[in-house]
Every structure is written in C-alpha cells, then in structure tokens.
Amino acid sequence: MKSLLRLEEAAMFGLAVFLFYTGLNFPGWLFWALLLAPDIGMLGYLVNTKTGAFTYNLLHHKAVAIIIYCLGLYYGEQVWQLTGLILFAHSSLDRVMGYGLKYADSFAHTHLGMIGKK
C-alpha cells in the first residue's frame, strides 16, 4: 500500500509540473527554484513544536494549496496560481519521500508515521 500511495503522490507532483508548464506564463526555471520554498514553515520550530507544526502544516496542506490555486484561477492572478502549484507540488514530493503533516509533539511525528532513525 505504501508504494501505491507514493505512486499516487508522484502523479500529483507530475500534475503540478504539467499545470505549471501548460498554464502559466513564467520561466520554466522558476518552478524548480521555488520548489523548496514551502519549507520556510519549519522556522516555526524555532519557537516551539506546537508553533512549528502549525506553520509547517499550513504550508504543506494540500487543501490550502488547492484553495490558493483556485482563487488564482478565479481572479486571473497567475502569481496565486503559481503559489498554489508550488505548495501542492512540494507537499506531493514530500509525501513521496515519506514526510507528512506534523503532530505538535515532535517534528519527527507525522501523519505517515515517525521519520528518521527507528
């Protein structure tokens, strides 16, 4: 099942790449340059684990990404569409690699299980 879920997430990452290259008027390198930007949410861990989990999850939740992308479509704002696609693609790629949404008790405790050394 784990491989099937990773394959599904890889397909969603591919969808984000496809939507970027076929629907937005930005240079191709910009997608790849911004792909790791959502990890800025980890800075919340400098405050404490509860704040860190909140800020991390806010930038890694696919519903947030989809809402931002759809608002960009509705209002014709390509920067919002780009932001939504970057958030969506990054979250999908994270989940392919086994990183999930965080619980407030520890950075390593995710909805996909514990990450790091067992």
Stockholm file with secondary structure:
# STOCKHOLM 1.0

chainA/1-118         MKSLLRLEEAAMFGLAVFLFYTGLNFPGWLFWALLLAPDIGMLGYLVNTKTGAFTYNLLHHKAVAIIIYCLGLYYGEQVWQLTGLILFAHSSLDRVMGYGLKYADSFAHTHLGMIGKK
#=GR chainA/1-118 SS CHHHHHHHHHHHHHHHHHHHHHHCCSCHHHHHHHTTGGGGGGGGGGTCHHHHHHHHHHHHCHHHHHHHHHHHHHHTCHHHHHHHHHHHHHHHHHHHTTCCCEETTEEEEETTEECSCC
#=GC SS_cons         CHHHHHHHHHHHHHHHHHHHHHHCCSCHHHHHHHTTGGGGGGGGGGTCHHHHHHHHHHHHCHHHHHHHHHHHHHHTCHHHHHHHHHHHHHHHHHHHTTCCCEETTEEEEETTEECSCC
//
